[in-house]
Amino acid sequence: MTTVPPPAAAPTGSPLRLALMLGLFSLVSALLLSWASEATRAPIAARAAEDLRASLRQVIPADLHDNDPAADLRILHDAEEGRVTVHVAARGSTVTGLAFELTGPGYSGAIRVLIGLAPDGSLLGVRVLSHTETPGLGDKIERAKSDWIEAFDGLSLTDPGPAGWKVQRDGGQFDQFSGATITPRAVVRTVHRGLTLFARHRAELTAPLPRPPDTEQQR
């Protein structure tokens, strides 16, 4: 006698019901992600602003200005460097310092350099903001690892002059690191680019900073 198997159980949910459930799940997930993004946006922005101010304080002394260089900006459109955002330090309307970021190619990737300048074109300070250079070798460009970066303080486009703006291996005055010449060479070149950028736009960058009339009267 042949045994006939029982028929397969019919699905408990219709395709329409499953589609609605999937749609509802996707909607709830999207709403939760949107809420999380909004909830973290302000703290992230605040942290980024504080990090920027901390970096600016390292290349523009606080006693040089009474404004917020993170907020007072000038935008350069340079034929060689492209669009460059410049942070302006001022006392009243008089510009007392400038800072901007340039990027140079290192051994392992891009090196972001923050350059601080006085109105006369001398360097107030230089700091490396980020890099991917070899730990123990190229990372000596970080102030936390070495004081090498402080060798730029007080220098300018004419001091030491074109021949000096190289590492010692190339005939210049800047120390290189044992086994990592490419990294300091990249930083030196980037800082020199910053000095030439300033020289091309000096009049524009050092022009008095506009202030509201009531602010000027109070001073």
VENMO-V842023 format. One record per pair of residues at least 4 apart in sequence whose C-alpha atoms are under 7 Angstrom apart, sorted by the first residue. I is the first residue (numbers start at 1). J is the second residue. Records with the same first field share a line. If there is no record, write none. Layout:
# VENMO-V842023
I->J, J
This chain:
# VENMO-V842023
13->17, 18
14->18
15->19
16->20
17->21
18->22
19->23
20->24
21->25
22->26
23->27
24->28
25->29
26->30
27->31
28->32
29->33
30->34
31->35
32->36
33->37
34->38
35->39
36->40
37->41
40->44
41->45
42->46
43->47
44->48
45->49
46->50
47->51
48->52
49->53
50->54
51->55
52->56, 70
53->57, 70
54->58
56->60
57->61, 62
58->125
59->115, 116, 124, 125, 126
60->97, 116, 124, 125
64->96
65->89, 90, 91, 96
66->90, 91
67->89, 90, 91
68->72, 89
69->87, 88, 89
70->87
72->87, 88
73->85, 86, 87, 88
74->85, 86, 87
75->83, 84, 85, 86
76->83, 84, 85
77->82, 83, 84
78->82, 83
85->100
86->98, 99, 100
87->98, 99, 100
88->95, 97, 98, 99
89->95, 96, 97, 98
90->94, 95, 96, 97
91->95, 96
93->208, 209, 210, 211
94->208, 209
95->206, 208, 209
96->118, 119
97->117, 118, 119
98->116, 117, 118
99->114, 115, 116, 117
100->114, 115, 116
101->112, 113, 114, 115
102->112, 113, 114, 190
103->110, 111, 112, 113, 190
104->110, 111, 112, 186, 187, 190
105->109, 110, 111, 186
106->110, 111, 182, 183, 186
107->133, 182, 183
108->132, 133
109->131, 132
110->131
111->130, 131
112->128, 129, 130, 131
113->127, 128, 129
114->126, 127, 128, 129
115->125, 126, 127, 191
116->123, 124, 125, 126
117->121, 122, 123, 124
118->122, 123, 124
119->206
121->156
122->154, 155, 156
123->152, 153, 154, 155, 156
124->153, 154
125->152, 153
126->149, 152
127->149
128->141, 142
133->138, 139
134->138, 139
135->139
137->177, 179, 180
138->180, 183
139->145
140->145, 146
141->146, 148, 149, 184
142->146
143->147, 149
155->159, 160
156->195
157->161, 195
160->164, 165
161->165
163->172
164->172, 173
165->172, 173, 188, 192
166->170, 171, 172, 173, 174, 185, 188
167->171, 172, 173, 174, 175, 176, 185
168->172, 173, 174, 175, 176
176->181, 184
177->181
181->185
182->186
183->187
184->188
185->189
186->190
187->191
188->192
189->193
190->194
191->195
192->196
193->197
194->198
195->199
196->200
197->201
198->202
201->205
202->206
203->207
211->215, 216
212->216
213->217
214->218
215->219
